[in-house]
Amino acid sequence: MAVAAATPLVIPTEILESIGKDDKAIRLELAIFFYKEFDLSSGEAAKFAGLTRVAFWRELGKRHIPVNYDEADARHDAEEIQRLR
């Protein structure tokens, strides 16, 4: 599996201060945006935001954003449960 290159995004401190958000909050907002607008998986969005998938789902719930949980997600979760046993 190839390692994806990271593209740095610099947000000036003045902008963060003017909107009252820190780096962690911006990462969460971007993760939610990517999830909603570009169909990023909840696992990848959670990783980007620095959260567990369940914590990310809770954040979606707070914003009344539906969780896209399909058969592939269920299969992945079942495999993970078996792996952890």
N, C-alpha and C positions, 0 to 999 in steps of 0.2 A: 504494500500500500504506500503510495507516494505521500510525502509530507507536503501539505499545502503551504505556500508562502504566505506570510502575514503582510498585510498592507497597513502601515501605521496611519492613524488618523489623529491629527493634532487639532484640538479644540482650544482656542485661546482662553486663558483663565478669566478674562473679562467677560466672555460669553457665558461661561459656567456660572460666574458670580451673578451676572445679570438675570439669569433664569433660575437661580437658586438650586442648581443641581450639581452634584459631585460626580466623579468618574463612574462610581458604581451605579448611580441612578441613570446616567446617560447610557451605560452599557445595557441596562435592563430595558430602557426605552427603545434602543436600537434593536435589541433581541426580539422584542415584541413586534416592532415594525417589520423586521425581516420575516418573522413567523407569519404575520398576517398578509403581508404584501408579496412575499417571494416564496411562500410555502416552505420555509426552512423548518426542518423537523423540530419538535419540541425538545428533543434531546440535544440537538446542536444549538438551538436557541438558549437552552438552559446553560449549556457549557459556556457559551459566549458571555452570558450574563453572570457567570460564576455561581450558579445555583444548581440544586438538584432538580431533576425533572418535576418532582412533586411540588417543590417550592415554586418553580416556574408556573406550573398549573394553577397554584394558589394565586399568584400574581395575575394570571389571566382571568381567574374568577372574580377577583376584586374589580376588574375592569369590564366585567360582563362580556368577555371574549370567549367564544366557544373553543373547547379543546378539540383538535383534530386527532382523534384516536381511531385508527382503522385496524384492519385485520393484521397488517404487517407489524404495527406497534404491539398488538396483543401477542403475536408470535414471538417477537423480540423479547417481550417481558417474560413470557413463559420459558424461553430458552435461558434467560438470565437467572430465573428462579431455580431452574434445574442445575445450572452451573454452580450456584451458590450452595446447593445442598451437600 
